[in-house]
């Protein structure tokens, strides 16, 4: 009888200790959080809902969020282009790349629009893997305008201006995107300042494009972009 009582008491103590340990573990367990790149709206559950729309675009979840953030901004044209409403009539594939491996001249680029056969690609520099999704959204709105093998000063002016407008919209909807220490955010804020300085015209953005040494060999115009 004493042995049974001892075993029973021991099991009770173990049960209580296990319950206490479980409660402590649960209290200390980290909450499931959204990556710092995403606005609070983009919970894992919400991202799961939007994934079917964007899964053919990229394997990187951050681009699903970025493309979704383009809704209700000046970048809707670019979002639709990436989804397939472009000259190729196919979705534009997006991925992070070491751009210097494509060509040393591209090592310092933030992004690159690329055409291979009938397919269109947007390559984002690996340096921006930690950028807020809103900044990536603005950058994608720019790159989605490059849909053929031609480029020009007029095209880049239009693309940079689009990027600035989209970033301005993003900050109004998702102000938490303005993580000022991030390199890509610094680019976007620079463009936004040029847009504001020109009273929301392309006046100063155009000057910046003209002075960009990476564009020194570009013609003034390209198909679809015939006005500076």
Secondary structure as GFF3:
##gff-version 3
##sequence-region A 1 228
A	DSSP	alpha_helix	2	28	.	.	.	ID=ss1
A	DSSP	alpha_helix	44	54	.	.	.	ID=ss2
A	DSSP	alpha_helix	61	69	.	.	.	ID=ss3
A	DSSP	alpha_helix	76	83	.	.	.	ID=ss4
A	DSSP	beta_strand	93	97	.	.	.	ID=ss5
A	DSSP	alpha_helix	99	102	.	.	.	ID=ss6
A	DSSP	three_ten_helix	104	106	.	.	.	ID=ss7
A	DSSP	beta_strand	111	116	.	.	.	ID=ss8
A	DSSP	beta_strand	119	125	.	.	.	ID=ss9
A	DSSP	three_ten_helix	126	128	.	.	.	ID=ss10
A	DSSP	alpha_helix	133	143	.	.	.	ID=ss11
A	DSSP	alpha_helix	153	173	.	.	.	ID=ss12
A	DSSP	three_ten_helix	175	177	.	.	.	ID=ss13
A	DSSP	alpha_helix	183	197	.	.	.	ID=ss14
A	DSSP	alpha_helix	203	211	.	.	.	ID=ss15
A	DSSP	three_ten_helix	213	215	.	.	.	ID=ss16
###
